[in-house]
């Protein structure tokens, strides 16, 4: 009677380990008010990681700096206004005539507003605007690339935590069952109902399950620490993750995935913008071959007294204009060398674009195959876990009837624990593979 009662209880306890993961809060519980320990869903984890990742924040700063370069390049071809003030003192020679011919008086005051415009800035100036805008677009695309890498890291770590927690729950349930099996085998041995070998086997099973539970606890703690480093600016372990491990988002078709990858892949967009920036840089370098024409219009004073009128009543306020035409003649082939440098960079950018396109096609097929295979394997793992559960139930019934040995019961228990662990790993693998595919297509 005791043997039968034990077998029924053991089966219930071990099978309960499969559903014990429900103790981990689900995504629907993530916003439950009054919860002392915050429950973090995947989307929240990604946003927290973006606020704390140094590499991602550095990419954002690079994009902002590139934007300011674009603003400065545009401003370089627009009119500018400045107000110049200066005082020029010349050593006197006893007369009102200055000692140096470049000066207008012994004491000269200059206070003028200068309106400057490059009438002919050369094609290099406008090409520089295109280059700056392409560089800005490239920097923005690199932000998306950095975000993609960060998202993958968060997803892998996030579901690694859930899988580790599931394995821990299964290991703890198996350890509890093994402890009960040891106690019962000792009682049955004392009553002469089973051989001493059953007790030995039970103790060996208990030792293995205890060691497995301790290892599972260590893995779960480490996984949570890795996630905490990503999510919090300080050391904080007071959180749990929303358990959506068993949710299976649908896998899009290959045609849909290819269309999204061609349109929204951040790596491809970054390579395209880098090619545009390199082409504009060639035009900027060639612009040095062309002349430039600038116009400056001054209004103010340039007189011996800092006043609007001279002592004799002559006004000092007035205007003047200066037009400058710069024609490049000879600079020891410096411009030619800069053009060659820009052309080399353009060739490199084209080669990198071609490589990115080939890599995108290869990664797209690899990642899709990975996601498709992991989804099919997940169905098999679920079936295996159900079969292992049924096998344990039937083995316990046979043992109760005296038709099975303790070794068979232990093997069935191990098979169920193993199948549940593989199921948790398979679910985490599919979610990670799907996230990898989604980041490749720019949808995550």
VEXDREN-2710 file (C-alpha; in Angstrom, 1 decimal):
% VEXDREN-2710
k/r/px/py/pz
1/UNK/0.0/0.0/0.0
2/UNK/2.8/2.4/0.9
3/UNK/4.6/1.5/-2.3
4/UNK/1.5/2.3/-4.4
5/UNK/0.9/5.6/-2.6
6/UNK/4.5/6.6/-3.1
7/UNK/4.4/5.9/-6.8
8/UNK/1.2/8.0/-7.3
9/UNK/2.6/10.9/-5.3
10/UNK/6.0/10.7/-7.0
11/UNK/4.4/10.8/-10.5
12/UNK/2.4/13.9/-9.6
13/UNK/5.4/15.7/-8.1
14/UNK/7.6/15.0/-11.0
15/UNK/5.1/15.9/-13.7
16/UNK/4.2/19.0/-11.8
17/UNK/7.8/20.2/-12.4
18/UNK/6.8/20.6/-16.1
19/UNK/4.2/23.1/-15.2
20/UNK/6.0/24.7/-12.3
21/UNK/7.4/27.3/-14.6
22/UNK/4.0/29.0/-14.3
23/UNK/5.4/30.4/-11.1
24/UNK/7.5/32.7/-13.2
25/UNK/5.3/35.7/-14.0
26/UNK/3.8/35.7/-17.5
27/UNK/3.8/38.7/-19.9
28/UNK/0.2/39.5/-18.9
29/UNK/1.4/40.0/-15.3
30/UNK/4.2/42.4/-16.3
31/UNK/2.1/45.5/-15.4
32/UNK/0.4/44.2/-12.3
33/UNK/0.2/47.2/-9.8
34/UNK/1.6/46.8/-6.4
35/UNK/4.2/44.3/-7.3
36/UNK/7.2/44.7/-5.1
37/UNK/9.7/43.1/-7.5
38/UNK/9.5/44.6/-11.0
39/UNK/8.6/42.1/-13.8
40/UNK/10.4/42.9/-17.0
41/UNK/9.0/41.9/-20.4
42/UNK/11.2/41.6/-23.5
43/UNK/10.3/45.0/-25.0
44/UNK/11.0/46.7/-21.6
45/UNK/14.3/44.8/-21.4
46/UNK/15.4/46.0/-24.9
47/UNK/14.5/49.6/-24.0
48/UNK/16.4/49.4/-20.7
49/UNK/19.5/48.0/-22.5
50/UNK/19.4/50.8/-25.0
51/UNK/19.6/53.3/-22.3
52/UNK/22.6/51.6/-20.6
53/UNK/24.7/50.3/-23.5
54/UNK/27.9/52.3/-24.0
55/UNK/28.3/51.1/-27.6
56/UNK/24.7/52.0/-28.6
57/UNK/25.0/55.4/-27.0
58/UNK/28.3/56.0/-28.8
59/UNK/26.6/55.2/-32.1
60/UNK/23.9/57.8/-31.3
61/UNK/26.5/60.4/-30.4
62/UNK/28.3/59.7/-33.7
63/UNK/25.0/60.2/-35.6
64/UNK/24.4/63.5/-33.8
65/UNK/28.0/64.7/-34.6
66/UNK/27.5/63.8/-38.2
67/UNK/24.3/65.8/-38.2
68/UNK/26.2/68.9/-37.0
69/UNK/28.8/68.3/-39.8
70/UNK/25.9/68.4/-42.3
71/UNK/24.6/71.7/-40.8
72/UNK/28.1/73.2/-41.0
73/UNK/28.6/72.1/-44.6
74/UNK/25.4/73.7/-45.6
75/UNK/26.2/76.9/-43.7
76/UNK/29.5/77.2/-45.6
77/UNK/27.8/78.2/-48.9
78/UNK/25.3/80.6/-47.3
79/UNK/25.8/84.3/-46.6
80/UNK/27.4/85.1/-43.3
81/UNK/27.6/88.3/-41.2
82/UNK/30.4/89.2/-38.8
83/UNK/31.3/92.4/-36.9
84/UNK/35.0/93.1/-36.8
85/UNK/36.7/95.5/-34.3
86/UNK/40.4/96.3/-34.2
87/UNK/42.8/99.0/-33.0
88/UNK/46.1/99.6/-34.8
89/UNK/48.8/101.6/-33.1
90/UNK/51.9/102.8/-35.1
91/UNK/55.0/104.3/-33.7
92/UNK/54.8/108.0/-34.4
93/UNK/57.4/110.1/-36.3
94/UNK/56.4/113.6/-35.2
95/UNK/53.8/114.1/-38.0
96/UNK/50.3/112.9/-38.8
97/UNK/51.7/110.5/-41.4
98/UNK/52.2/106.9/-40.2
99/UNK/55.5/105.3/-40.1
100/UNK/54.3/102.2/-42.1
101/UNK/52.8/102.6/-45.5
102/UNK/50.3/99.8/-44.9
103/UNK/48.6/101.9/-42.1
104/UNK/46.3/104.8/-42.6
105/UNK/47.1/106.8/-39.5
106/UNK/49.2/106.7/-36.3
107/UNK/46.1/105.6/-34.5
108/UNK/43.6/103.6/-36.6
109/UNK/40.2/102.3/-35.4
110/UNK/38.3/99.7/-37.3
111/UNK/34.7/98.8/-36.4
112/UNK/32.8/97.3/-39.4
113/UNK/30.2/94.7/-40.1
114/UNK/31.1/92.2/-42.8
115/UNK/28.6/90.5/-45.0
116/UNK/30.4/87.6/-46.7
117/UNK/29.1/85.5/-49.6
118/UNK/30.9/82.9/-51.8
119/UNK/29.4/83.8/-55.2
120/UNK/31.3/80.9/-56.9
121/UNK/32.1/78.4/-54.1
122/UNK/33.1/75.8/-56.6
123/UNK/31.6/72.4/-57.0
124/UNK/33.5/71.1/-54.1
125/UNK/31.5/73.1/-51.6
126/UNK/28.2/71.7/-52.8
127/UNK/29.7/68.2/-53.1
128/UNK/30.7/68.6/-49.4
129/UNK/27.1/69.1/-48.5
130/UNK/26.2/65.8/-50.2
131/UNK/29.1/64.1/-48.5
132/UNK/28.0/65.4/-45.1
133/UNK/24.4/64.3/-45.6
134/UNK/25.5/60.9/-46.8
135/UNK/27.8/60.6/-43.8
136/UNK/24.9/61.5/-41.5
137/UNK/22.7/58.9/-43.1
138/UNK/25.5/56.4/-42.7
139/UNK/25.9/57.2/-39.0
140/UNK/22.1/56.8/-38.5
141/UNK/22.3/53.4/-40.2
142/UNK/25.1/52.5/-37.9
143/UNK/22.8/53.3/-35.0
144/UNK/20.4/50.7/-36.3
145/UNK/23.2/48.2/-36.8
146/UNK/24.3/48.8/-33.2
147/UNK/20.7/48.4/-32.0
148/UNK/20.5/45.2/-33.9
149/UNK/23.5/43.7/-32.1
150/UNK/22.2/44.9/-28.8
151/UNK/18.7/43.4/-29.4
152/UNK/20.2/40.1/-30.2
153/UNK/22.3/40.1/-27.1
154/UNK/19.3/41.0/-25.0
155/UNK/17.1/38.4/-26.6
156/UNK/19.7/35.6/-26.1
157/UNK/20.3/36.6/-22.5
158/UNK/16.6/37.1/-21.7
159/UNK/15.5/33.7/-23.0
160/UNK/18.6/32.1/-21.6
161/UNK/17.3/33.3/-18.2
162/UNK/13.9/31.7/-18.8
163/UNK/15.4/28.5/-20.0
164/UNK/17.7/28.3/-17.0
165/UNK/14.8/28.9/-14.7
166/UNK/12.8/26.2/-16.3
167/UNK/15.7/23.7/-16.0
168/UNK/16.1/24.7/-12.4
169/UNK/12.4/24.0/-11.6
170/UNK/12.6/20.6/-13.4
171/UNK/15.8/19.7/-11.5
172/UNK/14.3/20.7/-8.1
173/UNK/11.2/18.6/-8.8
174/UNK/13.3/15.7/-9.8
175/UNK/15.5/16.1/-6.6
176/UNK/12.4/16.1/-4.4
177/UNK/11.1/13.0/-6.1
178/UNK/14.5/11.3/-5.7
179/UNK/14.5/12.1/-2.0
180/UNK/11.1/10.5/-1.5
181/UNK/12.2/7.5/-3.5
182/UNK/15.2/7.0/-1.2
183/UNK/13.0/7.2/1.9
184/UNK/10.5/4.8/0.6
185/UNK/13.1/2.3/-0.7
186/UNK/14.6/2.2/2.8
187/UNK/11.3/1.5/4.4
188/UNK/10.4/-1.2/1.9
189/UNK/13.8/-2.8/2.3
190/UNK/13.3/-2.9/6.1
191/UNK/10.0/-4.7/5.4
192/UNK/11.6/-7.1/3.0
193/UNK/9.5/-6.0/0.1
194/UNK/12.5/-4.9/-2.1
195/UNK/16.1/-5.8/-2.4
196/UNK/19.0/-3.6/-1.1
197/UNK/19.9/-2.9/-4.7
198/UNK/16.8/-0.7/-5.0
199/UNK/17.9/1.4/-2.1
200/UNK/21.4/1.8/-3.6
201/UNK/19.9/2.8/-6.9
202/UNK/17.7/5.3/-5.3
203/UNK/20.6/6.9/-3.4
204/UNK/22.7/7.1/-6.5
205/UNK/19.7/8.8/-8.3
206/UNK/19.3/11.2/-5.4
207/UNK/23.0/12.1/-5.5
208/UNK/22.9/12.8/-9.2
209/UNK/19.7/14.8/-8.9
210/UNK/21.0/16.9/-6.0
211/UNK/24.2/17.7/-8.0
212/UNK/22.1/18.6/-11.1
213/UNK/19.9/20.9/-9.0
214/UNK/22.9/22.7/-7.6
215/UNK/24.4/23.1/-11.1
216/UNK/21.0/24.4/-12.4
217/UNK/20.8/26.9/-9.6
218/UNK/24.3/28.2/-10.5
219/UNK/23.4/28.5/-14.2
220/UNK/20.2/30.3/-13.4
221/UNK/21.9/32.8/-11.1
222/UNK/24.6/33.5/-13.6
223/UNK/22.1/34.0/-16.4
224/UNK/20.2/36.5/-14.3
225/UNK/23.4/38.4/-13.5
226/UNK/24.3/38.6/-17.2
227/UNK/20.9/40.1/-17.9
228/UNK/21.1/42.5/-14.9
229/UNK/24.3/43.9/-16.3
230/UNK/22.5/44.7/-19.6
231/UNK/19.4/46.3/-18.0
232/UNK/20.5/48.4/-15.0
233/UNK/23.1/51.2/-14.6
234/UNK/23.8/49.9/-11.1
235/UNK/24.0/46.4/-9.7
236/UNK/20.4/45.2/-9.3
237/UNK/19.1/41.7/-9.0
238/UNK/15.7/42.6/-7.7
239/UNK/13.6/41.8/-10.8
240/UNK/12.0/38.9/-12.6
241/UNK/11.4/38.3/-16.3
242/UNK/8.0/37.8/-17.9
243/UNK/7.7/34.1/-18.9
244/UNK/6.7/34.0/-22.6
245/UNK/9.0/31.1/-23.4
246/UNK/6.2/28.9/-24.5
247/UNK/4.7/31.5/-26.8
248/UNK/5.5/30.8/-30.5
249/UNK/5.2/33.8/-32.8
250/UNK/4.6/32.7/-36.3
251/UNK/7.4/32.4/-38.8
252/UNK/6.9/34.6/-41.9
253/UNK/7.3/33.2/-45.4
254/UNK/10.7/33.3/-47.2
255/UNK/9.3/35.7/-49.8
256/UNK/8.1/38.2/-47.1
257/UNK/11.5/37.9/-45.3
258/UNK/13.5/38.6/-48.5
259/UNK/11.3/41.7/-49.3
260/UNK/11.8/43.1/-45.8
261/UNK/15.6/42.4/-45.8
262/UNK/16.1/44.2/-49.1
263/UNK/14.1/47.2/-47.9
264/UNK/15.0/47.6/-44.2
265/UNK/18.3/45.8/-43.5
266/UNK/20.5/48.2/-41.5
267/UNK/23.8/46.8/-42.7
268/UNK/22.8/47.2/-46.4
269/UNK/21.6/50.7/-45.8
270/UNK/24.8/51.6/-44.1
271/UNK/26.9/50.2/-46.9
272/UNK/24.8/52.2/-49.5
273/UNK/25.2/55.5/-47.6
274/UNK/29.0/54.8/-47.2
275/UNK/29.2/54.4/-51.0
276/UNK/27.3/57.7/-51.5
277/UNK/29.6/59.5/-49.1
278/UNK/32.7/58.2/-50.9
279/UNK/31.4/59.4/-54.3
280/UNK/30.7/62.8/-52.8
281/UNK/34.2/62.9/-51.3
282/UNK/35.7/62.4/-54.8
283/UNK/33.7/65.5/-56.0
284/UNK/34.9/67.5/-53.0
285/UNK/38.5/66.7/-53.8
286/UNK/38.1/67.6/-57.5
287/UNK/36.5/70.9/-56.5
288/UNK/39.9/72.2/-55.5
289/UNK/40.7/72.4/-59.3
290/UNK/38.1/75.2/-59.8
291/UNK/38.4/78.9/-59.0
292/UNK/36.3/80.5/-56.2
293/UNK/34.8/84.0/-56.1
294/UNK/33.9/85.7/-52.9
295/UNK/32.3/89.1/-52.1
296/UNK/32.7/91.0/-48.8
297/UNK/30.6/94.1/-48.1
298/UNK/31.8/96.3/-45.2
299/UNK/29.9/99.0/-43.3
300/UNK/31.4/100.9/-40.3
301/UNK/34.4/103.1/-39.6
302/UNK/38.1/102.9/-40.5
303/UNK/39.4/106.2/-39.2
304/UNK/42.0/107.8/-36.9
305/UNK/39.3/108.5/-34.3
306/UNK/36.8/106.0/-32.8
307/UNK/33.8/108.2/-33.6
308/UNK/31.2/108.6/-36.3
309/UNK/32.5/112.0/-37.2
310/UNK/36.0/113.5/-37.3
311/UNK/36.6/116.7/-35.3
312/UNK/36.2/118.7/-38.5
313/UNK/32.8/117.2/-39.1
314/UNK/33.7/114.8/-41.8
315/UNK/31.6/111.5/-41.3
316/UNK/33.6/108.3/-40.6
317/UNK/30.7/105.9/-41.3
318/UNK/30.7/104.4/-44.7
319/UNK/30.8/101.2/-46.7
320/UNK/33.2/99.4/-49.0
321/UNK/33.2/96.2/-51.0
322/UNK/35.8/93.6/-51.7
323/UNK/35.6/90.9/-54.4
324/UNK/38.2/88.1/-54.4
325/UNK/38.8/85.6/-57.2
326/UNK/41.1/82.8/-56.2
327/UNK/42.5/80.7/-59.2
328/UNK/44.4/77.6/-58.3
329/UNK/47.6/77.3/-60.3
330/UNK/50.2/75.0/-58.7
331/UNK/50.3/73.1/-55.4
332/UNK/52.7/70.3/-56.2
333/UNK/50.0/67.8/-57.2
334/UNK/48.4/68.0/-53.8
335/UNK/44.9/68.2/-55.3
336/UNK/45.6/65.3/-57.6
337/UNK/46.8/63.2/-54.6
338/UNK/43.6/64.0/-52.7
339/UNK/41.5/63.0/-55.7
340/UNK/43.3/59.7/-55.9
341/UNK/42.8/59.1/-52.2
342/UNK/39.0/59.8/-52.5
343/UNK/38.8/57.4/-55.5
344/UNK/40.6/54.7/-53.5
345/UNK/38.0/55.1/-50.7
346/UNK/35.2/55.0/-53.3
347/UNK/36.5/51.7/-54.7
348/UNK/36.8/50.3/-51.2
349/UNK/33.2/51.4/-50.4
350/UNK/31.9/49.7/-53.5
351/UNK/33.7/46.5/-52.6
352/UNK/32.3/46.6/-49.1
353/UNK/28.8/47.2/-50.5
354/UNK/29.1/44.2/-52.8
355/UNK/30.3/42.1/-49.9
356/UNK/27.5/43.3/-47.7
357/UNK/24.9/42.3/-50.3
358/UNK/26.4/38.8/-50.7
359/UNK/26.6/38.4/-46.9
360/UNK/23.0/39.6/-46.6
361/UNK/21.8/36.9/-49.0
362/UNK/23.8/34.2/-47.2
363/UNK/22.7/35.3/-43.7
364/UNK/19.1/35.5/-44.8
365/UNK/19.0/31.9/-45.9
366/UNK/21.1/30.7/-42.9
367/UNK/18.9/32.5/-40.4
368/UNK/15.7/31.5/-42.0
369/UNK/16.8/27.9/-42.1
370/UNK/17.8/28.1/-38.5
371/UNK/14.4/29.5/-37.4
372/UNK/12.5/27.0/-39.6
373/UNK/14.5/24.0/-38.3
374/UNK/14.2/25.1/-34.6
375/UNK/10.4/25.5/-35.1
376/UNK/10.1/22.0/-36.4
377/UNK/12.4/20.6/-33.7
378/UNK/10.3/22.4/-31.1
379/UNK/7.2/20.4/-32.2
380/UNK/9.2/17.2/-31.9
381/UNK/10.5/18.2/-28.5
382/UNK/7.0/18.8/-27.3
383/UNK/5.9/15.4/-28.5
384/UNK/8.9/13.8/-26.8
385/UNK/8.1/15.5/-23.5
386/UNK/4.5/14.2/-23.7
387/UNK/5.7/10.7/-24.5
388/UNK/8.2/10.8/-21.6
389/UNK/5.4/11.9/-19.3
390/UNK/3.2/9.0/-20.5
391/UNK/6.2/6.6/-20.2
392/UNK/6.8/7.5/-16.6
393/UNK/3.1/7.0/-15.8
394/UNK/3.0/3.6/-17.4
395/UNK/6.3/2.6/-15.8
396/UNK/5.0/3.5/-12.4
397/UNK/1.9/1.4/-12.9
398/UNK/4.1/-1.6/-14.0
399/UNK/6.4/-1.1/-11.0
400/UNK/3.3/-1.0/-8.8
401/UNK/2.2/-4.3/-10.3
402/UNK/5.7/-5.8/-9.8
403/UNK/6.4/-6.0/-13.6
404/UNK/9.1/-3.2/-13.6
405/UNK/12.2/-2.6/-11.7
406/UNK/13.5/0.4/-9.8
407/UNK/16.0/1.0/-12.6
408/UNK/13.2/1.3/-15.1
409/UNK/11.5/3.9/-13.0
410/UNK/14.6/5.9/-12.5
411/UNK/15.3/5.8/-16.3
412/UNK/11.8/7.0/-17.0
413/UNK/12.3/9.8/-14.5
414/UNK/15.6/10.8/-16.1
415/UNK/14.0/10.7/-19.6
416/UNK/11.2/13.1/-18.5
417/UNK/13.7/15.5/-16.9
418/UNK/15.9/15.5/-20.0
419/UNK/13.0/15.9/-22.4
420/UNK/11.7/18.9/-20.3
421/UNK/15.1/20.5/-20.3
422/UNK/15.5/20.0/-24.1
423/UNK/12.1/21.5/-24.6
424/UNK/13.1/24.6/-22.6
425/UNK/16.3/24.9/-24.7
426/UNK/14.4/24.4/-27.9
427/UNK/11.9/27.1/-27.1
428/UNK/14.7/29.5/-26.3
429/UNK/16.5/28.6/-29.5
430/UNK/13.5/29.3/-31.6
431/UNK/12.9/32.7/-30.0
432/UNK/16.5/33.6/-30.5
433/UNK/16.6/32.4/-34.1
434/UNK/13.4/34.4/-34.8
435/UNK/14.9/37.5/-33.3
436/UNK/18.0/37.1/-35.4
437/UNK/15.9/36.9/-38.5
438/UNK/13.8/39.9/-37.4
439/UNK/16.8/42.1/-36.8
440/UNK/18.2/41.1/-40.2
441/UNK/15.0/42.4/-41.8
442/UNK/14.8/45.5/-39.6
443/UNK/11.5/44.5/-37.9
444/UNK/12.9/44.2/-34.3
END
